[in-house]
Amino acid sequence: MKIQFPPFLYEGDKVAIVSPSGKIDNMFLRGAKAQLASWGLVPEMGKHVRSSWGCYAGTIRQRASDFQTAMDDKEIKAILCSRGGYGAVHLIERLDFTRFREHPKWMIGFSDITALHNLFQYNGFASLHAPMARHLAVEAADDPCSLYLRDILFGKLPAYKCKRHKLNRLGTAKGILRGGNMAVFHGLRGTPYDIPPEGTILFIEDVGERPYAIERMMYNLKLGGVLEKLSGLIIGQFTEYEEDRAIKKDLYGALFDLVEEYNYPICFDFPVGHVTENLPLINGAEVELISGKKGVELLINPPI
């Protein structure tokens, strides 16, 4: 399926801020609103963006209603998810793309929002795996990842460069960039919203998962024939976990053993994940991954 880019934004365009997963501190919402406004955009808060229902930002019906309203409104040009936290999967079967197809818009978020990225790609639309409200609120105005997000929204696509990691496999590949939070997309394996491996440059990251759990998920991808069909692999940041004695080595070392046999380019320690340097990536974009002796480049191609 051809993945469609939504239109890029112009100053004065409206951006909806919604909370499809966990509840969020109003301070971060205010900060994100101010940052978007400083870019010349017009932020609009969802009706239930500040709601609370247990650990969620409102009931499933409230969260789905806000998201659907933003999708349907032809004046809204982008949807910023306020935060992750478990809950986005509740919306997958409730969202209707009928009006969205007439007026596509960028959906922005990461972590648990990976479930929605998979949904958008299933429906044929690119989306932005990128920082959310807290990042926009607490980081400085000249924060590089915030500025990359701004640039992408306004149609300026980045070319990323990062240092070479000792475990990298050298090479060059072209493919469709797909991925996100490993536990979240692993939870969609075997469903219509699974990531198709053929022609995919997969990127993965996670937070708070024990290394043996990450290794188990990678074994699922290996034994399921996913890893062998990829065009490239980007291994991002895995944070806030306790080291495991069970696997007898660090996490990157364990993952290297699982992918060592493949001959496509593999990049370790890419700056994407639950870290300050969380580079915005376009899920569904055609990209070129260059893993070289001097470093790694990721080039995002403009839509044709």
N, C-alpha and C positions, 0 to 999 in steps of 0.2 A: 504493500500500500504506500502511495506517495504521501509524505507528511507535509502538511500545509503550515507555513508560517502565518500567524496572525499579522495584521498590519502593525507597523511600528508607530510609535506615538509622536505627538507634537505638543508643544507647550499649550497649556489650556485644556488638555485632555483629562478626563475623569478616570480615577483609579479607585476601585472598591477595595476596602479592607474588611475582610471577613475572618471568622474563627471557626474553621471546619473540624477542629480537633480539640486540643486542650484549652482550658481557660487561661486568660492572660491578664497580667497587671496593666491597669489603665495607663500607667506611666509610660510603658513601652508603646502603647497605641498613640498617645499624644506625641511621643518622640518620632515615631514613624510618619505620622501625619505631617509634622513640621518638616521632616526631611523631604518628603515627596513634594510638599508645597515649595520648598526651596529650589526644586528642580523645575518649577513652573507647571507642575501638575496640580490637579484638583482632587484631593482625597475625599472619599465619601465612606462613612462608616456604615457597616451592615447593622440592621436593626438589633440583632442579638450578639454583636461582636463582643460585648462586655458581659454576656450572660454567664451563669454558672449553674452546673447541674452535676454534682459530684466533682470529679476531676475534669469534666468536659465543659466546653464553652456553650452550655445550653443542651437541651434535649436533641435527639437525632433530628426530629422534625424542625426545630428551630435552626439548627446548623445547616440542614439541607435547604431550608427556605431561603436563608441569606445567600447561600452559594448560588442557588437557582436564580434568584432575583438578579444577582450580579451577572450571571451568564446571559440572561434574557434581555437585559437593558442595553439597547444599541448605543447609548451614550457612554457606557463604560468601556474603556479601551484596555484595561488590565485589571486583574484580580490578585491582590496581595494577600496571601494567607498569613495571619498574624503570627502563628507559631505552629509547631508540630505537636507531639504528644499523641498518644494513641487515640484514634477516633475517626480518622479520615475514611477508613474502609467502610464505615457505616453509610457513607454517602454514595458509594459506587452504583448501587442498583436504583438509586432514587433520582439521579440527575438526568435531565432530558436535554439533548443537544440540538433539538429542532430549531429553535431560534438562534442558538449560538452559531450554527452553521451559516446563518445569514449575516451575522456580525461577529466573527471570531475575535478573540482577545487573548492577551498573554495571561497565563496563570503562573504565579510565582510562589515558590516555597521549597522546602527540602525536609529531610527527616521523614516523619510519618506521611508527609504530603507526597511521598513517592507513590503511594497508592493512587492518588489523583493523577500524577504524571502518567502512570501506566494506563489509566482510564482515558486520558486525553490522546495518547498515542493510539490506543485501540480505536478511537473515533477519528483518527487521522490528523491530529493537530500537534504541533510542537509546543513546548512549554518550558518554563525557566526554572531550573534547579538552582536556587539562589538564596541569599540571606533574607531573613524575614524581619518582623517589627523590632524585636529586641536589638538586633544588630544595627539596624538603621537608627535606633534611638540612642544607643550607648557609644557607638564608634564616632570618631571625629568626622567632620564634614569632608575631609580629604582622604578618608579611608579608601584604599584601592578597590576593595571588593564592592563597596557601595557605588563607587564611581563606574566600575565595570558594569554593574547592574543598570545604572542610569544610561550609560552609553548604549548598551544593547537595546534597551527599551526605545531609544531614539534612533536605532538603526545602525549604530557603529559597532561592528562585530570585532571582538578582540582576537589577538593571536597570543596565546599563553606560552611562556617559557619557564622551565623549572630545572633544578639541578638533577644530574644523573644520580641514581641510587645504585649501589653496588650489585643489587640483585636484578636490575633491569635486563630485559632481553632486547637487544638492538634490532632495529628494523623500521620499516615504514609501512603504514596501512591506511587505507581509506575505508570509510564505512559510516553507518548511522550511529550517532552517539545515543546510548540508552543506559539507564541505570538509576542509582540512588542508594537509599538505605537498604542494606543487604537483608536484614530481617524482614522488612516490610515487603520487598518484592519477592522474597522467598515464600512469604505467606500467600502470594498469588500464583505460585507455581501450579501448573495443571488447570488453571482457569483461563477463560478467554482473555484475561488481562495480563497474562504472562508475557515476559519479554521474548520476542522472537530472536533466536541466536544468529541466524544466517545474516551475514553482512553487518553485524553489530560490533561496534567498539563499546564494550561494557565498562562502566565505572561503578565502583562499590565503595561504601563507607559505612561505619556504624558507631554507636556509642553505647557503653554499658554492657556489651555482650562479652561473655567469657571467651577466651581464645578457642577452647574446645568446641563451643557452639558455632563460632565462625567457621572453624575447620569442618564441622559436620555439614553446614550449609554448602560449603564449597564441594564437599564430597557429593552432595546431592546434584550440584551442577555438573560435576565430572561424570558421575555414573549415569546421569540422565542424558548425556551426550551434548550438553550445552557448551561446555568449555571448548571442545574440539571444533565446534562450528563457528566460533567467534572470529572476527577479523583482527581484534586487538583487545587488550585488557588494561584498564587503569585502576590501580589499587590505591585508594585514598587513605584517609585518616581513620584509625580505629582508636577511640579514646575512652577514658573513664572506666577502665576494666582492671580487674585483678589478674596478675600473672598466674598462669596455670602450671602446676608441676606435672600435670597429666601428659601434656604433649612434648615435654622435655626440650622445648626450644621456644624462641620468641615467635610472635604471631606471623610476622613477615616471612620468617624462615619456614614455618609450617606451610604457609600458602605457596611459597616458592616450590616446595617439594611436589605440590599438587599440580603446578602448571609448567614445571620444568620441561616436559616433553613436547610442548607446543612450540611451533616455529614462528608465531606471529609476535609483533612487538608487545612487550609488557612493561608497564611503568609502575614502580613502587613509590610510595610516599608522595603522591600527587596532592596538592593543596585543595582538597575538597572534603567536606565533612563538618562535624561539630567542633569547629575551630574558628578562630578569628579570620584566618586566611582561607576563606571558603569561596573559591572562584566560581562565579556564575557560569553554569553550563546549560546549553540548549538541548533538552531532550528531544530527539527527533531530527537534529541537524546533521547534515553531511559534514564530516570532519576528516582531517588528515592527522594522524598520530605519527610523529617522528621521534623515535627513541634512538638517540645518537651517543657517540662517545663523549661529547661535550655537554650533553644535556637533553632535555625533552621539550618538544614543541607540540602544541595542539592548536591546529588551525581550523577555525569554524568558517565554512563556506557560506556565502550568501545564498538565499533561495533563488532558484531560476524562474 
